[in-house]
Amino acid sequence: MKIETPSSLPDSPGALLAAAEGFSSSMDDSGMPDSGGQGATTSTNSTNSTNSTKKRMVLPRIKLVGSSQQAPPQRARDKIELGLRESVTPYAMLGWPLSAGWSHLINGSPNYGVNSEAFAQRLGAAAALNSSKEIFSDGILATAFHQDPRYYQRGRSHKLINRAVYAVTRPVIGRTDSGRTIPNYAFILGTGGAAALTQTYYPERNVTGTQFARTWITSLGGSAFGSLVSEFGGEAIQWLRISKGE
């Protein structure tokens, strides 16, 4: 079976909505399209249909590499572009109202209040925190530390528990551009930088060392959950479609 290698990032965040189209019966165990063993002919046909509305993706995340994919090398400009685009994907933007809504519901930090204006402020703060985290870690620090910021899905060929442990540790365990496993310096420090930046726009009562540490830790935890979605989300969507008889 010939495995296609993606040659570039999607043209825009809107292109990522192709994920909503679902999964076809020809997909392999990772949720990515199977070439069906037709070699170069299938590869060529797939390339020619890149802009087709029938194109499928595992999830709307630019930096997700499916278990059956081979990722191309990244230049510094690719990582910068990755960080910028990943910060405004539909997947990323979905987390903003969820985060803002939860803190608003419990009247937690950042403590803007409980009226509609406070929710808008929380939404803006969530967008700033998550966007700056992606830009700092994937765009700037991944370049500086020569790290590969993409998430490499394990897929069904691995045990469920191993996949889960792998996913939740990705925020702190990374890989170099050459594929060597190292501490995820870029993401840890990038998340810390984004947490530090909140001290410039959070309410005065939240401008403390304790709040900074809490924001840093919870952001890493949220990213661990995001990695779980990257690892299992495609299969969950596929299972839901099958259960509905589609």
Secondary structure, DSSP 8 states (H G I E B T S, - for coil): -------S--SSGGGGGGGGG---TTB-TTSSB--TT-HHHHHHHHHHTTTSTT---SSS-TTEE-TT-------HHHHHHHHHHHTTSHHHHHHHHHHHHHHHHTT-SS---SSHHHHHHHHHHHHHHHHHHHIIIIIIIHHHTTB---EE---TTS-HHHHHHHHHTTTTEEEBTTS-EEE-HHHHHHHHHHHHHGGGTS-GGG-SHHHHHHHHHHHHHHHHHHHHHHHHHHHHHHHHHHHTT-
